[in-house]
Amino acid sequence: MKLLSRKAGCDSHGQDSSYFLGWQEYEKNPYDQVRNPTGIIQMGLAENQLSFDLIESWLEKNPEPAGFKSHGELIFRELALFQDYNGLPAFKNALADFMSEIRGNKVSFDPNNLVLTAGATSANETLVFCIADPGEAFLLPTPYYPGFDRDLRWRTGVEIIPIHCTSSNGFRITETALEEAYEAAQKRNLKVKGVLITNPSNPLGTTLTQIELDLLVGFISDKQIHLISDEIYSGTVFSQPSFVSVMEMVDSADAELSKRVHIVYSLSKDLGLPGFRVGAIYSNDEVVVAAATKMSSFGLVSSHTQYLLAAMLADRNFTGHYISENRKRLKQRQEMLKSGLGRTGIRCLESNAGLFCWVDMRNLLASKTFEAEMELWKKIVYEVGLNVSPGSSCHCAEPGWFRVCFANVSEETLGLAVERITSFVESTTRRSVNNSRRRSLRRWVSRLSFDGREPDDR
Amino acid sequence: MKLLSRKATCNSHGQDSSYFLGWQEYEKNPYHDVRNPKGIIQMGLAENQLSFDLLEWWLANNPDAAGFRRDGQSIFRELALFQDYHGLPAFKKAMVEFMSEIRGNKVSFDPAKLVLTAGATSANETLMFCLAEPGEAFLLPTPYYPGFDRDLKWRTGVEIVPIHCTSANSFRITESALNEANESALKRNLRVKGVLVTNPSNPLGTTLTWDELNLLVSFITTKNIHLISDEIYSGTVFSSPGFVSLMEVLKEKKYANNTEVWNRVHIVYSLSKDLGLPGFRVGAIYSNDEVVVSAATKMSSFGLVSSQTQYLLSAMLSDKKFTKNYISENQKRLKRRQEMLVSGLQTAGIECLKSNAGLFCWVDMRNLLRSETFDAEIELWKKIVYEVGLNISPGSSCHCSDPGWFRVCFANMSEETLNLAIQRLRNFVESCNPKNDHKSLKSSRRRSLTKWVFRLSFDGREPDER
């Protein structure tokens, strides 16, 4: 008899993908300025390490919350015992306000509609458990975060159908692409329960346009399905156009539609606290909130952490300063990477958010194929010494794009990474220039020796 | 089209059971010694509030741990970024050593086989996902923790088939009960993937005997299935017989590493009961099967332990002087409270199942039932909640096969409150008695008096024993 479950033995956790394999290579040979200066630089990790000093300074000025104190009183016992899945009220209030602040106070969030979960990973899985049965499907625009293959599908049994976006229009979501994805699902006899978008996008680093949002709302309205907007990067929008949350779109008069729009949030990217496991689901549907709340039992946020962050986020002086300073620093880093790459002739998708650039290396491909992309990726990991994420790991429809993170390393390291790429591109260009010179020579020779037949163009 | 999933709209989360409804009544009218002295006393919450002072003392003397500092240096950034599902190495090491210490160092655990999860709730569900398909089943001895109906079944689609234990033999697991459960699963066309026991037991407060453990190991060996031992209360064993861990039994039976059975035994642990930290969400799965460890590790992504909390507790549990003192002092205090409740109930004519662990007593109120039915049990339970003002857990909510048993917690309130609760119950029992001459009172003094009176007035007929 088969002793373990299929889930335990299969690979739907998706962790054999190159996305994770690159990490493994990095682990074996990690760059260190002093100890291993020729090691691999980690540029595949979307972490925000730019603003810790702001948080550390707050902690120094406010030592009580971490020490379980409130106005001089020790509240350790209360926190130790607090396991209510409705969450610490002070924390939910502070989090709802913070989410509002990030959106320029253009929307407000009701803490009663907020469900706390151990990270966005847990939030996304929980929402899918609430909305879809095994065998049903969600549509996701590509390219998308590789982790979704595991988070949305593994234990839920739900399928992901891609909405193909391409560079021809800056990877924008189109009506055609939406309809095609929906039909593809129909053909496979999969009932579509909703669309899940990440806004701002990972890996693109762009915010959805008003047009795209209108399109999505129209689409889900028409098909009577759900829309989940993972807004985990909402605090990383550093330049125009400003962030428009799907919540802004939802007309409070259209109660039925608003019940089918849900947001996922987390403090892992904006505050750089992935280790603290703080995520949230926001929904206007009380049945979803009720079910998700009970399900959050399987991944509650430590009360120890809730209390600390409740104090931090309730400090509006801190949050106001943090949000704006953090944006500035992200913008500066993105520009550094963009211009650095630009000088070598490598362009990035125009982006205004996120902790990474979506980099166009199609020029460097030996051929317009995913095999060539893998080949190039391996060169970049092993020869250039940069762990970047190949577009294929994000289900990108076109080969040649790579996600390159800029906020998880120091400025010096980022500078070094740019230098390495520059050297690599120059050597590759020299090689291909030589090749094309050779090719021209060969052609000339062939024209002389044969009937003017051109060699195969590649 | 049905808009939400079946899971979202069904009630397999089990939260409509009386177990939770009693809590709701308490929430509406909670006891407070000053503000609401007539309110309902919460005795349905298995929390350990007896040893916080020890933890607070440690925190006061070790401020670095909560302050994100190690050897005077700030490690805030490292912790903020640490989301590795393999867990903080220092914490896993401290956890396995603590688990070992609780078992008198008779067994040792390998940190590489430990998977951290956000509480035992998450650990149990994760193990189900790893070991069983939807529609398959696990056998559980009754009575069992009501939360299992949600934790093991809800999102996994796995079934629970009860192993009926009764008061006839103090609720011990027997071979025939195991076999009957197995057959009943077969009749329902359910493939049994394993047995899950809670040891020490919730709600019984007893530790499994060597016989029971041997029986279980033989059973799973024969049937080629898994055995999960939820040892969340292992640190609350306060008197003999001591705690015998499943791992000890396997060692004794010489199931060396890598034999099949060794790989099919899994332990669940948590710091929620022993340390009284349910809010911190610290649970763990321990397994010798590397495929299970590997799958459970990846699944733990859905419920990792906050690195802030891992760090604090790694410092605390690495302090061996502290843990040694904590474990023994905590056990002493639990013992004292349990004795208070047991003897207090005895003066009210109520007996408890003889127990040596846990944060509660398994109380025999069959005498007070109007009839030997679950309807009568619920009637009695409602009286106790509304009239007596105690929220206790009726046996039926724990799937007990005999009506009349209740789980009463003793470690989640002050001594004064516990005494008040006992007083209220005593008053209630006394008020019950004049109504019903046939109910025999277990208090021996009263029984003797009654016998003597009867002997005088009737034909020497003994009143019904219950």
Interface residues (C-beta under 8 A of the other chain):
Chain A: M1 L3 L4 S5 R6 K7 A8 G9 H13 Q15 E47 Q49 F52 I55 E56 L59 P63 A66 G67 F68 L74 F76 R77 L79 A80 L81 F82 Q83 A118 G119 T121 S122 E125 F129 C130 I131 A132 D133 P134 E136 R150 D151 W154 R155 K191 Q224 H226 R260 S268 G272 L273 P274 G275 F276 R277 D285 V287 V288 A291 A292 K294 M295 S297 F298 G299 L300 V301 S302 S303 H304 T305 L308
Chain B: M1 L3 L4 S5 R6 K7 A8 T9 H13 Q15 E47 Q49 F52 L55 E56 L59 P63 A66 G67 F68 S74 F76 R77 L79 A80 L81 F82 Q83 A118 G119 T121 S122 E125 F129 C130 L131 A132 E133 P134 R150 D151 W154 R155 R191 K193 N224 H226 R264 S272 G276 L277 P278 G279 F280 R281 D289 V291 V292 A295 A296 K298 M299 S301 F302 G303 L304 V305 S306 S307 Q308 T309 L312
